[in-house]
Amino acid sequence: MARKSKTVKRVRKAYSTADIKLLKAHSKSRTPVTKISKLMKRSEGSLRQKALALGIGLGHQR
């Protein structure tokens, strides 16, 4: 009997306009990325990539 490997299917969650507005607000208030990550339920890498695409800084130490 062959073993099946467990694969995790990752689903990408699109950024809504409300998400972008929230990200910009946190950028302005210099909230740490870990805190934003937990609040928005997204990875730090995802948030950093979106901020880079939007041309805004992210994190308290920029």
C-alpha positions in Angstrom: 0.0 0.0 0.0 1.5 3.3 -1.1 1.7 6.2 1.4 0.2 9.5 0.4 2.1 12.5 1.2 0.2 15.3 2.9 0.3 18.4 0.8 -1.0 21.7 2.1 -2.9 23.7 -0.5 -2.1 27.4 0.2 -4.9 29.8 -0.7 -3.9 33.4 -1.5 -6.1 36.0 0.1 -6.4 39.2 -2.0 -5.9 42.6 -0.3 -9.1 44.6 -0.1 -9.2 48.4 -0.2 -9.9 48.3 3.6 -6.8 46.2 4.1 -4.6 48.6 2.2 -6.0 51.6 4.1 -5.3 49.8 7.4 -1.7 48.9 6.3 -1.1 52.6 5.4 -2.4 53.7 8.8 -0.1 51.3 10.6 2.8 52.4 8.4 2.2 56.0 9.4 1.9 55.2 13.1 5.1 52.9 12.9 3.4 49.8 14.3 5.8 46.8 14.5 5.3 44.3 11.7 4.7 41.4 14.1 1.7 43.2 15.6 0.3 44.1 12.2 0.7 40.5 11.2 -1.3 39.1 14.1 -4.0 41.8 13.6 -4.5 41.2 9.9 -3.8 37.4 10.0 -1.2 37.6 7.3 2.5 36.7 7.3 5.2 39.3 7.9 6.6 38.6 4.4 3.2 39.2 2.8 2.8 42.5 4.5 6.4 43.6 3.7 5.9 42.7 0.0 2.6 44.6 -0.2 4.1 47.6 1.5 7.0 47.5 -1.0 4.6 47.3 -3.9 2.6 50.3 -2.5 5.9 52.2 -2.0 5.4 52.7 1.8 7.7 51.9 4.6 6.7 49.3 7.2 7.9 48.7 10.8 9.1 51.0 13.6 12.7 50.9 12.5 12.9 52.1 8.9 
